[in-house]
């Protein structure tokens, strides 16, 4: 049967901006992961450098706070030094680090949503709704940045005070205590800050659409490092403290 040349064109289906942004985000993530497989070291190296710098800055801040803090008389129990380390001690370390890694990974995801997903949705809106989507991205980035800085400042303050107390309790210098921490703290902190480093690197390059892929890569790299550093905290660190205490 011949078609009617005067037939009206098919009606266009409405586009759901959220679904469009979701599918676009999945596609961008797949493309980024596939592209990074060809040069993984070149991609991850800048993140590692920035993450290591953040870790060094945090440790230096902890050292300054420890030097200025008055030791607390509360006795602290150090698993592996005051008594045998238990599985529950290891699980506690993993839980603590998992929460920090989750916070930093969520900051990376928030950067993806604010820098890529919301602007894509804004193109399909008009008026006030479009304005809200356009302004929500920068506002979200400011909020995430402020929350991250607050988290780092809180960690530095708590760790510095704890270091001062622990050094006094163990009878070693605060600098010696910080040195004993380095073998497990440096890889641990570098792994924890890897998502933030990726956020800083890709954000400066306006590659917000790749942040979801970066989150997956960072978490995959961080997990085995955190497993190993948690074990080192309970086995290697107590032995180093014993060496400093004898000296």
C-alpha positions as CSV (number, residue, x, y, z in Angstrom):
1,X,0.0,0.0,0.0
2,X,1.4,3.4,-1.0
3,X,2.1,5.8,1.9
4,X,0.2,9.1,2.0
5,X,2.7,11.8,1.2
6,X,0.6,14.3,3.2
7,X,0.8,12.3,6.4
8,X,1.6,14.4,9.4
9,X,5.0,13.9,11.0
10,X,5.1,11.7,14.1
11,X,4.9,13.6,17.4
12,X,8.1,14.1,19.2
13,X,8.3,12.3,22.6
14,X,9.0,14.5,25.6
15,X,12.6,14.3,26.8
16,X,13.2,13.5,30.5
17,X,16.2,15.6,31.5
18,X,17.0,13.4,34.4
19,X,17.0,10.2,32.3
20,X,19.0,11.9,29.6
21,X,21.6,13.1,32.2
22,X,21.8,9.6,33.6
23,X,22.4,7.9,30.3
24,X,24.9,10.6,29.3
25,X,26.7,10.1,32.6
26,X,26.9,6.4,32.1
27,X,28.2,6.8,28.6
28,X,30.8,9.4,29.7
29,X,32.0,7.0,32.4
30,X,32.4,4.1,30.1
31,X,34.3,6.2,27.5
32,X,36.6,7.6,30.2
33,X,37.4,4.1,31.6
34,X,38.0,2.7,28.2
35,X,40.3,5.6,27.3
36,X,42.2,5.4,30.6
37,X,43.0,1.7,30.1
38,X,45.5,2.7,27.4
39,X,47.6,4.9,29.7
40,X,46.6,4.2,33.3
41,X,49.8,5.6,34.9
42,X,49.6,8.9,33.0
43,X,46.0,9.3,34.3
44,X,46.6,8.3,37.9
45,X,50.0,9.8,38.5
46,X,48.8,13.5,38.8
47,X,46.1,12.3,41.3
48,X,48.7,10.4,43.3
49,X,51.0,13.4,43.5
50,X,48.3,15.7,44.7
51,X,47.0,13.1,47.1
52,X,50.5,12.7,48.6
53,X,50.8,16.4,48.9
54,X,47.5,16.6,50.8
55,X,48.6,13.8,53.1
56,X,51.9,15.5,53.7
57,X,50.1,18.8,54.5
58,X,47.8,17.0,56.9
59,X,50.7,15.2,58.7
60,X,52.6,18.5,59.0
61,X,49.5,20.2,60.5
62,X,49.1,17.3,62.9
63,X,52.7,17.7,64.0
64,X,52.2,21.4,64.6
65,X,49.1,20.8,66.6
66,X,50.7,18.0,68.6
67,X,53.6,20.3,69.5
68,X,51.2,23.0,70.8
69,X,48.8,20.6,72.6
70,X,48.8,19.8,76.2
71,X,48.7,16.0,76.8
72,X,45.5,14.6,78.2
73,X,45.8,12.5,81.3
74,X,43.4,9.9,79.9
75,X,45.1,6.6,79.3
76,X,45.0,5.4,75.7
77,X,45.1,1.7,74.7
78,X,47.2,0.9,71.7
79,X,46.4,-2.5,70.2
80,X,49.5,-4.5,69.3
81,X,51.5,-2.6,71.9
82,X,49.6,-2.7,75.2
83,X,48.2,-6.1,74.3
84,X,47.6,-8.5,71.4
85,X,45.7,-7.0,68.4
86,X,42.4,-8.6,67.8
87,X,40.2,-8.9,64.7
88,X,37.8,-6.4,66.2
89,X,40.7,-3.9,66.3
90,X,41.4,-4.4,62.6
91,X,37.7,-4.1,61.7
92,X,37.5,-0.9,63.7
93,X,40.4,0.6,61.6
94,X,38.8,-0.6,58.4
95,X,35.4,0.9,59.4
96,X,37.1,4.3,60.3
97,X,38.9,4.5,57.0
98,X,35.9,3.3,55.0
99,X,33.8,6.2,56.3
100,X,36.5,8.7,55.4
101,X,36.9,7.2,51.9
102,X,33.2,7.2,51.4
103,X,33.0,10.9,52.4
104,X,35.7,11.8,49.9
105,X,34.2,9.5,47.2
106,X,30.8,11.2,47.7
107,X,32.5,14.6,47.3
108,X,33.9,13.4,43.9
109,X,30.4,12.2,42.9
110,X,28.9,15.5,44.0
111,X,31.4,17.2,41.7
112,X,30.2,15.1,38.8
113,X,26.6,16.0,39.5
114,X,27.3,19.7,40.0
115,X,29.7,20.1,37.1
116,X,28.2,17.7,34.5
117,X,24.7,16.4,35.3
118,X,23.0,19.6,36.5
119,X,24.2,21.8,33.6
120,X,23.0,19.1,31.1
121,X,19.6,19.1,32.7
122,X,19.5,22.9,32.8
123,X,19.5,23.0,29.0
124,X,16.1,21.4,28.9
125,X,14.5,23.8,31.4
126,X,13.3,27.3,31.2
127,X,12.8,30.2,33.5
128,X,13.3,29.8,37.3
129,X,13.8,26.0,37.0
130,X,16.7,26.5,34.6
131,X,18.2,29.2,36.8
132,X,18.1,26.9,39.8
133,X,19.8,24.1,37.9
134,X,22.5,26.5,36.7
135,X,23.1,28.0,40.2
136,X,22.9,24.7,42.0
137,X,26.1,23.4,40.5
138,X,28.5,26.1,41.8
139,X,26.7,26.2,45.1
140,X,27.1,22.5,45.5
141,X,30.8,22.7,44.7
142,X,31.3,25.4,47.4
143,X,29.4,23.4,49.9
144,X,31.4,20.2,49.2
145,X,34.7,22.2,49.3
146,X,33.7,23.8,52.6
147,X,32.6,20.4,54.1
148,X,35.9,18.8,53.0
149,X,38.0,21.5,54.5
150,X,36.1,21.3,57.7
151,X,36.6,17.5,57.8
152,X,40.4,17.9,57.2
153,X,40.7,20.6,59.9
154,X,38.8,18.4,62.4
155,X,40.9,15.4,61.6
156,X,44.1,17.4,62.1
157,X,42.9,18.8,65.4
158,X,41.9,15.4,66.8
159,X,44.9,13.6,65.5
160,X,47.3,16.3,66.8
161,X,45.8,16.2,70.3
162,X,45.8,12.4,70.3
163,X,49.5,12.3,69.2
164,X,50.5,14.6,72.0
165,X,48.7,12.4,74.6
166,X,50.0,9.2,73.2
167,X,53.6,10.4,73.0
168,X,53.5,11.5,76.6
169,X,52.0,8.2,77.7
170,X,54.6,6.1,75.8
171,X,57.5,8.2,77.0
172,X,58.8,9.2,73.5
173,X,59.1,12.4,71.7
174,X,56.2,13.8,69.6
175,X,58.4,13.9,66.5
176,X,59.5,10.3,67.1
177,X,55.8,9.3,67.3
178,X,55.1,11.0,64.0
179,X,58.0,9.3,62.4
180,X,56.8,6.0,63.6
181,X,53.5,6.7,62.0
182,X,54.9,7.3,58.5
183,X,55.2,3.7,57.2
184,X,51.4,3.1,57.5
185,X,50.0,6.7,57.6
186,X,51.5,7.9,54.3
187,X,50.0,5.2,52.1
188,X,46.8,5.2,54.1
189,X,46.2,9.0,53.8
190,X,47.3,9.0,50.2
191,X,44.7,6.3,49.4
192,X,42.0,8.2,51.4
193,X,42.7,11.5,49.7
194,X,42.9,10.1,46.2
195,X,39.2,10.9,45.3
196,X,39.8,14.5,46.4
197,X,43.0,14.7,44.3
198,X,41.1,13.5,41.3
199,X,38.4,16.0,41.9
200,X,41.0,18.8,42.0
201,X,42.8,17.6,38.9
202,X,39.8,17.0,36.7
203,X,37.9,20.1,38.0
204,X,40.7,22.4,37.1
205,X,40.6,21.0,33.6
206,X,36.8,21.3,33.4
207,X,36.4,17.5,32.9
208,X,33.5,17.2,35.3
209,X,31.9,14.5,33.2
210,X,34.8,12.1,34.0
211,X,34.5,12.4,37.8
212,X,32.2,9.4,38.2
213,X,34.8,7.2,36.4
214,X,37.5,8.7,38.6
215,X,35.5,7.8,41.7
216,X,35.4,4.2,40.6
217,X,39.1,4.1,39.9
218,X,40.1,5.8,43.1
219,X,38.0,3.5,45.3
220,X,39.4,0.4,43.5
221,X,42.9,1.6,44.1
222,X,42.3,2.7,47.7
223,X,40.7,-0.4,49.1
224,X,43.7,-2.8,48.9
225,X,46.0,-0.1,50.2
226,X,43.7,0.5,53.2
227,X,43.6,-3.2,53.9
228,X,47.4,-3.4,54.0
229,X,47.9,-0.2,56.0
230,X,45.3,-1.3,58.6
231,X,47.3,-4.5,59.1
232,X,50.6,-2.5,59.3
233,X,49.0,-0.2,62.0
234,X,48.5,-3.2,64.3
235,X,51.8,-5.0,63.5
236,X,54.5,-2.7,62.2
237,X,53.7,0.5,64.2
238,X,53.8,-1.1,67.7
239,X,57.3,-2.5,66.9
240,X,58.5,0.9,65.8
241,X,57.2,2.5,69.0
242,X,59.1,-0.1,71.0
243,X,62.3,0.8,69.1
244,X,61.9,4.5,69.9
245,X,60.9,3.7,73.5
246,X,64.2,1.7,74.0
247,X,66.2,4.5,72.6
